[in-house]
Every structure is written in C-alpha cells, then in structure tokens.
Amino acid sequence: MAHLAAFNTMTAIKKKMHNMKEHRESAFDRADQLEQKLIEHKAVSEKVRLHWLFDTTDGFDGAKGSMPLPQLDPEQVPGEALWRP
C-alpha cells in the first residue's frame, strides 16, 4: 500500500513538472511574439518620426507645431493598435 501511495505521489509530481514545462515554453513563445511586434512597432514609429522631422512639404508654414502628422494606412502598419499623438 505504501508503494502505491509513493507511486501516485511521484506521478502527480511528474504531471505537475510537465505542466510547468509546457507553461514555460508557452511563455517563451509569447515573449518571442511580443518582441517581434515591438521591433515592428519601433520601425513604424521611426518612419513616422523621420517623416515628421524631414518631410516639410505638406503644409509647413514655419509656425511652431503647425506641421501635420502623416496619415498612415492602417493596413500597412503591423499590430492591432496604432500610436496616436
């Protein structure tokens, strides 16, 4: 009877360890996905920043803050949400 209890305990420990391993792998996969999204969003943000700094042909009249921000096509921008000032 003691052997059966020890076996059940060991089986439960193995199951828990397996679940923890799957959870860890899932977390690593999610972290990789989020890191890739961050890289994509940083690239888009840099493009917007550079456009705002250097493209002064669209309505810039010299007054502070008068240059409009570029309009982005949402289908060309990765991710679910866009940064809006």
Kinemage of the C-alpha trace (Angstrom):
@kinemage 1
@onewidth
@group {chain A} dominant
@subgroup {mainchain}
@vectorlist {calphas} color= white
{ca met a 1} P 0.000 0.000 0.000
{ca ala a 2} L 2.863 2.394 0.768
{ca his a 3} L 4.350 1.693 -2.654
{ca leu a 4} L 1.089 2.663 -4.334
{ca ala a 5} L 0.946 5.973 -2.426
{ca ala a 6} L 4.555 6.737 -3.353
{ca phe a 7} L 3.803 5.884 -6.999
{ca asn a 8} L 0.752 8.165 -7.028
{ca thr a 9} L 2.760 10.985 -5.463
{ca met a 10} L 5.553 10.563 -7.991
{ca thr a 11} L 3.041 10.502 -10.868
{ca ala a 12} L 1.445 13.702 -9.599
{ca ile a 13} L 4.865 15.367 -9.348
{ca lys a 14} L 5.731 14.295 -12.899
{ca lys a 15} L 2.436 15.671 -14.222
{ca lys a 16} L 2.998 18.968 -12.441
{ca met a 17} L 6.553 19.211 -13.795
{ca his a 18} L 5.276 18.502 -17.311
{ca asn a 19} L 2.588 21.193 -16.987
{ca met a 20} L 5.151 23.678 -15.706
{ca lys a 21} L 7.434 22.896 -18.676
{ca glu a 22} L 4.576 23.448 -21.152
{ca his a 23} L 3.645 26.704 -19.409
{ca arg a 24} L 7.264 27.887 -19.573
{ca glu a 25} L 7.541 27.038 -23.282
{ca ser a 26} L 4.279 28.859 -23.956
{ca ala a 27} L 5.559 31.917 -22.086
{ca phe a 28} L 8.791 31.899 -24.112
{ca asp a 29} L 6.826 31.656 -27.361
{ca arg a 30} L 4.609 34.564 -26.300
{ca ala a 31} L 7.681 36.618 -25.335
{ca asp a 32} L 9.194 35.976 -28.782
{ca gln a 33} L 5.969 37.087 -30.474
{ca leu a 34} L 5.794 40.258 -28.404
{ca glu a 35} L 9.447 41.020 -29.060
{ca gln a 36} L 8.824 40.743 -32.816
{ca lys a 37} L 5.803 43.069 -32.547
{ca leu a 38} L 7.924 45.544 -30.592
{ca ile a 39} L 10.558 45.545 -33.342
{ca glu a 40} L 7.863 46.142 -35.981
{ca his a 41} L 6.257 48.960 -33.973
{ca lys a 42} L 9.614 50.621 -33.371
{ca ala a 43} L 10.300 50.564 -37.119
{ca val a 44} L 6.936 52.179 -37.859
{ca ser a 45} L 7.463 54.743 -35.109
{ca glu a 46} L 10.878 55.634 -36.513
{ca lys a 47} L 9.414 56.050 -40.010
{ca val a 48} L 6.725 58.374 -38.657
{ca arg a 49} L 9.285 60.347 -36.645
{ca leu a 50} L 11.614 60.744 -39.617
{ca his a 51} L 8.726 61.718 -41.882
{ca trp a 52} L 7.591 64.295 -39.365
{ca leu a 53} L 11.116 65.697 -38.968
{ca phe a 54} L 12.237 65.799 -42.594
{ca asp a 55} L 9.187 65.970 -44.851
{ca thr a 56} L 8.332 69.636 -44.612
{ca thr a 57} L 6.462 69.883 -47.917
{ca asp a 58} L 2.941 69.213 -46.579
{ca gly a 59} L 1.636 72.451 -45.160
{ca phe a 60} L 4.580 73.572 -43.049
{ca asp a 61} L 4.329 77.322 -42.673
{ca gly a 62} L 7.079 77.858 -40.126
{ca ala a 63} L 4.850 78.259 -37.068
{ca lys a 64} L 5.631 76.045 -34.120
{ca gly a 65} L 3.575 72.873 -34.188
{ca ser a 66} L 1.853 73.684 -37.463
{ca met a 67} L 3.161 70.725 -39.460
{ca pro a 68} L 0.538 67.954 -39.681
{ca leu a 69} L 1.441 64.403 -38.785
{ca pro a 70} L 1.427 61.934 -41.666
{ca gln a 71} L -1.657 59.821 -42.229
{ca leu a 72} L -0.831 56.118 -42.205
{ca asp a 73} L -2.757 53.410 -43.977
{ca pro a 74} L -3.813 51.004 -41.160
{ca glu a 75} L -3.484 48.004 -43.475
{ca gln a 76} L 0.227 48.717 -43.997
{ca val a 77} L 1.018 49.057 -40.290
{ca pro a 78} L 1.609 45.846 -38.281
{ca gly a 79} L -0.121 45.207 -34.985
{ca glu a 80} L -3.585 45.738 -33.556
{ca ala a 81} L -3.242 49.311 -32.341
{ca leu a 82} L -1.501 52.363 -33.718
{ca trp a 83} L 0.226 55.022 -31.724
{ca arg a 84} L -1.741 58.236 -31.911
{ca pro a 85} L -0.404 61.551 -30.524
